[in-house]
Amino acid sequence: MTTLLAAELDIARTTGIASAALDIAQTATIASAALGVAVAAVVGFVGLGFYRARRSTAGEAAYRVLVERVVEAEGRTAEATAATAEELTGLRAELRGTRDELTEVKQRLAELERLLSQIG
């Protein structure tokens, strides 16, 4: 019986050690999985940050090109507006001259009509 009791103690001790080893292995597996998920999340967030930074930089470069185009277009528009204003000023001067000539022609026509009415 003593041998049986000693064997049971050995089995209980071995079972306890095996159970403890199994618990440690499960804990290590869970910790490794959690660490792997954490590392993957950190790598993912860092990658996402780099991606957003590159997109932002590319967007900023495109925005700068767009701003340069707008500035150039505004410059061309200002030049065209100035040229149109000069042309309109010239046309106004010509219109004034034409109006003066028309007034003179009307006066001469009135004089001719008066002369013709006196003759006729």
C-alpha positions as CSV (number, residue, x, y, z in Angstrom):
1,M,0.0,0.0,0.0
2,T,2.8,2.3,0.7
3,T,4.1,1.7,-2.8
4,L,0.7,2.4,-4.2
5,L,0.5,5.6,-2.2
6,A,3.9,6.6,-3.3
7,A,3.0,5.8,-6.9
8,E,-0.2,7.9,-6.6
9,L,1.8,10.8,-5.2
10,D,4.2,10.5,-8.1
11,I,1.3,10.4,-10.6
12,A,-0.3,13.4,-8.8
13,R,3.0,15.2,-8.9
14,T,3.6,14.4,-12.6
15,T,0.0,15.4,-13.4
16,G,0.4,18.6,-11.5
17,I,3.7,19.4,-13.3
18,A,2.1,18.5,-16.7
19,S,-0.9,20.6,-15.9
20,A,1.3,23.5,-14.9
21,A,3.4,23.1,-18.0
22,L,0.2,23.0,-20.1
23,D,-1.0,26.2,-18.4
24,I,2.3,27.9,-19.1
25,A,2.2,26.8,-22.7
26,Q,-1.4,28.1,-23.1
27,T,-0.4,31.4,-21.5
28,A,2.6,31.7,-23.8
29,T,0.5,30.9,-26.9
30,I,-2.1,33.6,-25.9
31,A,0.7,36.1,-25.1
32,S,2.4,35.4,-28.4
33,A,-0.9,35.8,-30.3
34,A,-1.6,39.1,-28.5
35,L,1.9,40.3,-29.2
36,G,1.6,39.3,-32.9
37,V,-1.7,41.2,-33.2
38,A,-0.2,44.2,-31.4
39,V,2.9,44.2,-33.8
40,A,0.6,43.9,-36.8
41,A,-1.6,46.7,-35.6
42,V,1.5,49.0,-35.0
43,V,2.9,48.1,-38.4
44,G,-0.5,48.7,-40.0
45,F,-0.9,52.1,-38.4
46,V,2.7,53.2,-39.3
47,G,2.1,52.1,-42.9
48,L,-1.2,54.0,-42.9
49,G,0.6,57.1,-41.6
50,F,3.2,56.8,-44.4
51,Y,0.5,56.3,-47.0
52,R,-1.5,59.3,-45.8
53,A,1.7,61.4,-45.7
54,R,2.6,60.5,-49.3
55,R,-0.9,61.2,-50.4
56,S,-0.9,64.5,-48.6
57,T,2.4,65.4,-50.2
58,A,1.2,64.5,-53.7
59,G,-2.0,66.4,-53.1
60,E,0.0,69.4,-52.0
61,A,2.2,69.3,-55.0
62,A,-0.8,69.0,-57.3
63,Y,-2.4,72.0,-55.4
64,R,0.8,74.1,-55.9
65,V,0.8,73.3,-59.7
66,L,-2.9,74.3,-59.8
67,V,-2.1,77.5,-58.0
68,E,0.6,78.3,-60.4
69,R,-1.7,77.7,-63.3
70,V,-4.4,80.0,-61.8
71,V,-1.8,82.7,-61.2
72,E,-0.7,82.4,-64.9
73,A,-4.3,82.5,-66.1
74,E,-5.0,85.6,-63.9
75,G,-2.0,87.3,-65.4
76,R,-3.1,86.5,-69.0
77,T,-6.6,87.7,-68.1
78,A,-5.3,90.9,-66.7
79,E,-3.2,91.5,-69.8
80,A,-6.2,90.8,-72.1
81,T,-8.4,93.1,-70.0
82,A,-5.8,95.9,-70.2
83,A,-5.6,95.4,-74.0
84,T,-9.4,95.5,-74.3
85,A,-9.6,98.6,-72.2
86,E,-7.1,100.3,-74.5
87,E,-9.0,99.2,-77.6
88,L,-12.3,100.5,-76.1
89,T,-10.6,103.9,-75.3
90,G,-9.5,104.1,-79.0
91,L,-13.0,103.2,-80.2
92,R,-14.5,105.9,-77.9
93,A,-12.2,108.5,-79.4
94,E,-13.2,107.3,-83.0
95,L,-16.9,107.4,-82.0
96,R,-16.5,111.0,-80.7
97,G,-14.8,112.0,-84.0
98,T,-17.5,110.3,-86.0
99,R,-20.2,112.0,-83.9
100,D,-18.6,115.4,-84.5
101,E,-18.4,114.7,-88.3
102,L,-22.0,113.6,-88.3
103,T,-23.0,116.8,-86.6
104,E,-21.1,118.8,-89.2
105,V,-22.7,116.9,-92.0
106,K,-26.2,117.5,-90.5
107,Q,-25.4,121.2,-90.3
108,R,-24.2,121.3,-93.9
109,L,-27.3,119.4,-95.1
110,A,-29.5,121.8,-93.2
111,E,-27.7,124.7,-94.9
112,L,-28.1,123.1,-98.3
113,E,-31.8,122.5,-97.7
114,R,-32.2,126.1,-96.7
115,L,-30.4,127.3,-99.9
116,L,-32.4,124.9,-102.1
117,S,-35.7,126.2,-100.5
118,Q,-34.6,129.8,-101.2
119,I,-33.7,128.9,-104.8
120,G,-36.8,126.8,-105.5
